[in-house]
Amino acid sequence: MSRKRQATIKDFFSVSEEAKEEKRIKNDKPAAAAVAIVINDSSDTENHKPTTQTAKCAQQQHQEEEVEVQQEATVQQQQQEEQLEQADGEQEKQQKPEGEQQQEQQQAKHQQQEQQQSIPTGAMPPACTASATAARAAAAATSAKAAATHLPPAAAAATAVSGPTGGAAGAATCITAVPSAAAAVSPRGELVPPEAAEKMWRDTLGDGWYNALHAELQQPYFRQCLSFVAKERIKQPNAIYPPEELVFNAFKATP
């Protein structure tokens, strides 16, 4: 006859093996999810207060790293922009002197033109350069022939005889005509005492020209001729004209 084991109170409160296994599996899952990083809080290398870093902390650290990367990228971009701005500024500085130099050259040229236009009639020297003497002499001879057509026959004949002498003498002078009521006009366009003017005209033009133009030189409108000569000088200050040519042109332009 077999014996049955008598049940005890331990049989009612003890945990079965299956329940133990389920509890162990349940406890292992959160442990696997956590990052098991043990931090030593003691200088004696003893883990008195071991702690673990969870996945949330790892995510926060990852976000901080991303922010740092973005900040570094922003700093690099700012540095590149500053370098580009510096390069543009240097290029502008290099180009600016060239523009200023061109502007200064234009201003100097403009001032030179204004000075040439504003040269006073008395600023020209009484004698011209030797290189222009031959050209002026030829122009004087041509003007003498042209002027002979506007003179009476006797005066034209006298002009033909004394024309070369007057042209050569007039070619050696420049014109500085300035109107004045108290002086006479010289062959060079200057205003001198009447006696000196008469002698200079006779020496320059010869007896034939002087006798032909003597009456014309005494007329009041001859001062208009001087104004015409002065205007021509202002228009073309660098041009050199024999006095006879300007005088006859003035006579033709004066009503």
Secondary structure, DSSP 8 states (H G I E B T S, - for coil): --------HHHHH---HHHHHHHHHHHHHHHHHSB------STTS--SS---B-HHHHHHHHHHHHHHHHHHHHHHHHHHHHHHHHHHHHHHHHHHHHHHHHHHHHHHHHHHHHHHHT--TT-S-SS--GGGHHHHHHHHHHHHHHHHTTS-HHHHHHHHHHHHHHHHHHHT--------TTSEE-TTS-EE-HHHHHHHHHHHHHHHHHHHHHHHHTSTTHHHHHHHHHHHHHH-TT----HHHHHHHHHHH--
